[in-house]
Amino acid sequence: GIGQQVFQSIQLQEGPVVVGVVTLLVMVFIAANLAVDLLYGVLDPRIRRARA
């Protein structure tokens, strides 16, 4: 899978492949966190409005 690809790329010193895969994984992680944060507001009405 992806882990094996990164491991092989590190061993073969293929920097652009490592950077590309890590960048893709970070973007997926950020998108998933954003989706969860937005869904919390939709699913739980207690946190729709921030209180100061």
C-alpha positions in Angstrom: 0.0 0.0 0.0 1.0 3.6 0.6 3.3 2.8 3.5 5.2 0.3 1.4 5.5 2.9 -1.4 6.9 5.5 1.0 9.3 3.0 2.5 10.6 1.9 -0.9 10.9 5.5 -2.1 13.0 6.4 1.0 15.3 3.4 0.5 15.8 4.4 -3.2 16.2 8.0 -2.2 13.3 9.2 -4.4 12.6 12.5 -2.7 9.8 13.8 -4.9 7.8 10.6 -4.5 8.1 10.8 -0.7 7.1 14.5 -0.7 4.2 13.9 -3.0 2.8 11.0 -1.0 3.2 12.7 2.4 1.6 15.9 0.9 -1.4 13.9 -0.3 -1.8 12.2 3.0 -1.7 15.5 4.9 -4.3 17.0 2.6 -6.6 14.0 3.1 -6.1 14.3 6.9 -6.9 18.0 6.9 -10.0 17.5 4.7 -11.3 14.7 7.0 -10.8 16.9 10.1 -12.6 19.8 8.4 -15.5 17.6 7.4 -15.8 16.3 11.0 -15.7 19.8 12.4 -18.4 21.0 10.0 -20.6 17.9 10.7 -20.4 18.5 14.5 -22.2 21.8 14.0 -24.9 20.2 11.9 -25.4 17.2 14.1 -25.1 18.7 17.5 -27.2 21.9 17.9 -25.5 22.7 21.3 -22.3 23.8 19.5 -23.7 25.7 16.6 -23.1 29.1 18.2 -19.9 29.8 20.1 -20.5 31.5 23.4 -18.1 34.2 24.6 
